[in-house]
Amino acid sequence: MYRAIDDFFATWTYEASVTQKLFDVLRDDVLLQAVDDHGRTIARLAAHCADHSRDDGPGRVAGDGNRRP
């Protein structure tokens, strides 16, 4: 549980950084590799992560798409 918004931002910054590092090392030749029995690919998983990072990042309320001042 976060007690201060700065603690949340510190965690968010760290998590965003390590996620970007992972995306940076994904090679084009592995992006179409299936990661489950339903045929989902690494590219689809990466797109899902990137898509949600824009929706629920600092300054936004999850799911409402509105920026807080």
Phi, psi and omega per residue, in radians:
M1 nan 2.353 3.120
Y2 -1.551 2.392 3.120
R3 -1.809 -0.256 3.121
A4 -2.505 2.538 -3.124
I5 -1.065 -0.573 3.113
D6 -1.099 -0.581 3.085
D7 -1.150 -0.729 3.092
F8 -1.091 -0.824 -3.131
F9 -1.060 -0.656 3.110
A10 -1.107 -0.772 3.105
T11 -1.134 -0.785 3.135
W12 -1.029 -0.786 -3.133
T13 -1.067 -0.783 3.116
Y14 -1.089 -0.875 -3.108
E15 -1.077 -0.711 3.102
A16 -1.107 -0.677 3.140
S17 -1.127 -0.826 -3.111
V18 -1.247 -0.545 3.063
T19 -1.143 -0.761 3.120
Q20 -1.091 -0.693 3.103
K21 -1.052 -0.711 3.099
L22 -1.121 -0.824 3.121
F23 -1.043 -0.653 -3.108
D24 -1.120 -0.503 -3.103
V25 -1.647 -0.094 3.089
L26 -1.208 2.156 3.136
R27 -1.535 2.617 -3.140
D28 -0.985 -0.612 -3.061
D29 -1.248 -0.219 3.123
V30 -1.862 -0.101 -3.053
L31 -1.104 -0.494 -3.122
L32 -1.617 0.094 3.108
Q33 -1.213 2.265 3.105
A34 -1.234 2.468 -3.128
V35 -1.981 -0.074 3.078
D36 -2.637 3.100 -3.091
D37 -1.260 -0.183 -3.128
H38 -1.629 0.033 3.092
G39 1.496 0.137 3.096
R40 -1.136 2.445 -3.072
T41 -1.816 2.914 3.053
I42 -1.073 -0.670 3.116
A43 -1.078 -0.729 3.132
R44 -1.147 -0.718 3.104
L45 -1.095 -0.777 3.123
A46 -1.089 -0.735 3.119
A47 -1.107 -0.689 3.110
H48 -1.084 -0.801 3.129
C49 -1.093 -0.792 -3.124
A50 -1.144 -0.694 3.141
D51 -1.085 -0.788 -3.120
H52 -1.290 -0.446 3.124
S53 -1.183 -0.502 3.083
R54 -1.304 -0.581 -3.068
D55 -1.304 -0.668 -2.956
D56 -2.033 0.394 -3.099
G57 -1.318 3.087 3.124
P58 -0.965 2.419 3.122
G59 1.566 -0.010 3.103
R60 -2.178 2.620 3.031
V61 -1.669 2.215 -3.066
A62 -0.875 2.196 3.017
G63 1.506 -0.276 -3.079
D64 -1.695 -0.246 3.083
G65 1.238 0.101 -3.106
N66 -1.818 2.411 3.082
R67 -1.391 2.466 2.998
R68 -1.534 2.641 3.121
P69 -1.114 nan nan
